[in-house]
Amino acid sequence: MIIIFGFSNQTGSESSGLSTQIVLWIQNHLHITISEFLIRKVAHMSEYAILSLTFIYGFYKSEFPTNKIYLFSFICSFLYACTDEFHQLFTGGRAGSPIDVMIDTTGAFLMILFIFILKKNVFQ
C-alpha cells in the first residue's frame, strides 16, 4: 500500500516520465512497440494484483473460511483503489478516475481468480 501511495503521490509529469522510460526500455531491449497508455494500465492491474495477494495471505493466516478470504481481499483492494484515486485528486497533474478504480479492481479480481483456480487444481 505504501508503494502504491508513493506512485500515486508522483505528479503527472513524474508519473508520465517513468512510464515513458519503461516504454523506451521495452522498445530498445525487447523490440516491441507498446503504448504508454497500456504500460500505465498494466501497472495499475499489477499493483492491485499483488495487493490482493497480500490481503489473501493476511486473511489466510487469520484462518477465515476460504470464500470470505477471497471476498474480503476483493473488497479491501476495491476500497484501497477508491481511496487511491481520491488521493490523486489532490496531486498535481493527476486526476481520480472511476475507470482506474475498475482497472485496479480487475487486477485484484484476476489474482483472486488465479489463486482460486490454483488452489482448486493444484493444492487439493
C-alpha atoms as a printed R data frame, in Angstrom:
    type eleno elety resid chain resno       x       y       z
1   ATOM     1    CA   MET     A     1   0.000   0.000   0.000
2   ATOM     2    CA   ILE     A     2   2.932   2.305   0.705
3   ATOM     3    CA   ILE     A     3   4.364   1.639  -2.757
4   ATOM     4    CA   ILE     A     4   1.019   2.350  -4.426
5   ATOM     5    CA   PHE     A     5   0.702   5.539  -2.368
6   ATOM     6    CA   GLY     A     6   4.199   6.563  -3.477
7   ATOM     7    CA   PHE     A     7   3.374   6.079  -7.145
8   ATOM     8    CA   SER     A     8   0.105   7.976  -6.715
9   ATOM     9    CA   ASN     A     9   1.925  10.801  -4.974
10  ATOM    10    CA   GLN     A    10   4.024  11.474  -8.082
11  ATOM    11    CA   THR     A    11   2.966  14.469 -10.128
12  ATOM    12    CA   GLY     A    12   1.521  13.866 -13.563
13  ATOM    13    CA   SER     A    13   4.817  14.689 -15.281
14  ATOM    14    CA   GLU     A    14   6.825  12.440 -12.923
15  ATOM    15    CA   SER     A    15   4.442   9.544 -13.488
16  ATOM    16    CA   SER     A    16   4.439  10.087 -17.243
17  ATOM    17    CA   GLY     A    17   8.248  10.257 -17.277
18  ATOM    18    CA   LEU     A    18   8.516   6.900 -15.523
19  ATOM    19    CA   SER     A    19   6.051   5.320 -17.963
20  ATOM    20    CA   THR     A    20   7.983   6.773 -20.904
21  ATOM    21    CA   GLN     A    21  11.240   5.292 -19.584
22  ATOM    22    CA   ILE     A    22   9.623   1.864 -19.355
23  ATOM    23    CA   VAL     A    23   8.220   2.147 -22.887
24  ATOM    24    CA   LEU     A    24  11.631   3.157 -24.240
25  ATOM    25    CA   TRP     A    25  13.332   0.263 -22.424
26  ATOM    26    CA   ILE     A    26  10.818  -2.233 -23.863
27  ATOM    27    CA   GLN     A    27  11.226  -0.808 -27.360
28  ATOM    28    CA   ASN     A    28  15.041  -0.766 -27.185
29  ATOM    29    CA   HIS     A    29  15.628  -4.105 -25.470
30  ATOM    30    CA   LEU     A    30  12.660  -6.245 -26.475
31  ATOM    31    CA   HIS     A    31  11.980  -4.565 -29.841
32  ATOM    32    CA   ILE     A    32   8.265  -4.387 -29.122
33  ATOM    33    CA   THR     A    33   6.187  -1.336 -29.885
34  ATOM    34    CA   ILE     A    34   3.896  -0.596 -26.959
35  ATOM    35    CA   SER     A    35   1.924   2.435 -25.874
36  ATOM    36    CA   GLU     A    36   2.481   4.361 -22.669
37  ATOM    37    CA   PHE     A    37  -1.259   4.060 -22.001
38  ATOM    38    CA   LEU     A    38  -1.017   0.258 -21.995
39  ATOM    39    CA   ILE     A    39   2.024   0.324 -19.702
40  ATOM    40    CA   ARG     A    40   0.199   2.553 -17.235
41  ATOM    41    CA   LYS     A    41  -2.908   0.355 -17.147
42  ATOM    42    CA   VAL     A    42  -0.913  -2.877 -16.834
43  ATOM    43    CA   ALA     A    43   0.979  -1.254 -13.949
44  ATOM    44    CA   HIS     A    44  -2.341  -0.459 -12.251
45  ATOM    45    CA   MET     A    45  -3.543  -4.029 -12.625
46  ATOM    46    CA   SER     A    46  -0.227  -5.485 -11.449
47  ATOM    47    CA   GLU     A    47  -0.066  -3.311  -8.338
48  ATOM    48    CA   TYR     A    48  -3.537  -4.333  -7.273
49  ATOM    49    CA   ALA     A    49  -2.999  -7.994  -8.161
50  ATOM    50    CA   ILE     A    50  -0.058  -8.004  -5.752
51  ATOM    51    CA   LEU     A    51  -2.066  -6.067  -3.165
52  ATOM    52    CA   SER     A    52  -4.901  -8.613  -3.299
53  ATOM    53    CA   LEU     A    53  -2.348 -11.407  -2.930
54  ATOM    54    CA   THR     A    54  -1.069  -9.793   0.274
55  ATOM    55    CA   PHE     A    55  -4.631  -9.489   1.554
56  ATOM    56    CA   ILE     A    56  -5.270 -13.159   0.741
57  ATOM    57    CA   TYR     A    57  -2.151 -14.118   2.650
58  ATOM    58    CA   GLY     A    58  -3.074 -11.958   5.620
59  ATOM    59    CA   PHE     A    59  -6.624 -13.271   5.822
60  ATOM    60    CA   TYR     A    60  -5.407 -16.842   5.296
61  ATOM    61    CA   LYS     A    61  -3.166 -16.529   8.337
62  ATOM    62    CA   SER     A    62  -6.177 -15.463  10.412
63  ATOM    63    CA   GLU     A    63  -7.976 -18.683   9.415
64  ATOM    64    CA   PHE     A    64 -11.081 -17.174   7.812
65  ATOM    65    CA   PRO     A    65 -13.084 -19.527   5.567
66  ATOM    66    CA   THR     A    66 -11.731 -19.528   2.004
67  ATOM    67    CA   ASN     A    67 -14.746 -17.819   0.422
68  ATOM    68    CA   LYS     A    68 -14.543 -14.985   2.947
69  ATOM    69    CA   ILE     A    69 -10.812 -14.660   2.329
70  ATOM    70    CA   TYR     A    70 -11.471 -14.031  -1.364
71  ATOM    71    CA   LEU     A    71 -14.385 -11.697  -0.688
72  ATOM    72    CA   PHE     A    72 -12.552  -9.649   1.960
73  ATOM    73    CA   SER     A    73  -9.445  -9.428  -0.238
74  ATOM    74    CA   PHE     A    74 -11.540  -8.185  -3.146
75  ATOM    75    CA   ILE     A    75 -13.392  -5.632  -1.026
76  ATOM    76    CA   CYS     A    76 -10.208  -4.338   0.623
77  ATOM    77    CA   SER     A    77  -8.491  -3.993  -2.768
78  ATOM    78    CA   PHE     A    78 -11.507  -2.158  -4.183
79  ATOM    79    CA   LEU     A    79 -11.700   0.206  -1.201
80  ATOM    80    CA   TYR     A    80  -7.986   0.975  -1.405
81  ATOM    81    CA   ALA     A    81  -8.352   1.657  -5.144
82  ATOM    82    CA   CYS     A    82 -11.128   4.138  -4.318
83  ATOM    83    CA   THR     A    83  -9.023   5.925  -1.706
84  ATOM    84    CA   ASP     A    84  -6.019   5.931  -4.045
85  ATOM    85    CA   GLU     A    85  -7.985   7.641  -6.799
86  ATOM    86    CA   PHE     A    86  -9.364  10.124  -4.265
87  ATOM    87    CA   HIS     A    87  -5.786  10.858  -3.164
88  ATOM    88    CA   GLN     A    88  -4.835  11.583  -6.779
89  ATOM    89    CA   LEU     A    89  -7.393  14.406  -6.854
90  ATOM    90    CA   PHE     A    90  -5.005  16.321  -4.609
91  ATOM    91    CA   THR     A    91  -1.808  15.523  -6.534
92  ATOM    92    CA   GLY     A    92  -0.577  17.973  -9.177
93  ATOM    93    CA   GLY     A    93  -1.279  16.934 -12.736
94  ATOM    94    CA   ARG     A    94  -3.274  13.883 -11.643
95  ATOM    95    CA   ALA     A    95  -6.974  13.112 -11.570
96  ATOM    96    CA   GLY     A    96  -9.073  10.494  -9.828
97  ATOM    97    CA   SER     A    97 -10.727   8.170 -12.291
98  ATOM    98    CA   PRO     A    98 -13.553   5.669 -11.741
99  ATOM    99    CA   ILE     A    99 -12.186   3.791 -14.759
100 ATOM   100    CA   ASP     A   100  -8.853   3.394 -12.964
101 ATOM   101    CA   VAL     A   101 -10.727   2.023  -9.942
102 ATOM   102    CA   MET     A   102 -12.264  -0.570 -12.265
103 ATOM   103    CA   ILE     A   103  -8.865  -1.404 -13.781
104 ATOM   104    CA   ASP     A   104  -7.287  -1.702 -10.321
105 ATOM   105    CA   THR     A   105 -10.124  -3.892  -9.099
106 ATOM   106    CA   THR     A   106  -9.849  -6.059 -12.209
107 ATOM   107    CA   GLY     A   107  -6.204  -6.703 -11.370
108 ATOM   108    CA   ALA     A   108  -7.219  -7.734  -7.854
109 ATOM   109    CA   PHE     A   109 -10.011  -9.936  -9.208
110 ATOM   110    CA   LEU     A   110  -7.688 -11.676 -11.679
111 ATOM   111    CA   MET     A   111  -5.226 -12.519  -8.901
112 ATOM   112    CA   ILE     A   112  -8.021 -13.852  -6.707
113 ATOM   113    CA   LEU     A   113  -9.304 -15.921  -9.622
114 ATOM   114    CA   PHE     A   114  -5.783 -17.225 -10.291
115 ATOM   115    CA   ILE     A   115  -5.335 -18.238  -6.637
116 ATOM   116    CA   PHE     A   116  -8.795 -19.857  -6.606
117 ATOM   117    CA   ILE     A   117  -8.001 -21.910  -9.724
118 ATOM   118    CA   LEU     A   118  -4.516 -22.763  -8.491
119 ATOM   119    CA   LYS     A   119  -5.819 -23.915  -5.119
120 ATOM   120    CA   LYS     A   120  -8.630 -25.914  -6.694
121 ATOM   121    CA   ASN     A   121  -6.499 -27.677  -9.324
122 ATOM   122    CA   VAL     A   122  -3.055 -27.948  -7.762
123 ATOM   123    CA   PHE     A   123  -3.413 -27.885  -3.981
124 ATOM   124    CA   GLN     A   124  -6.478 -30.096  -3.473
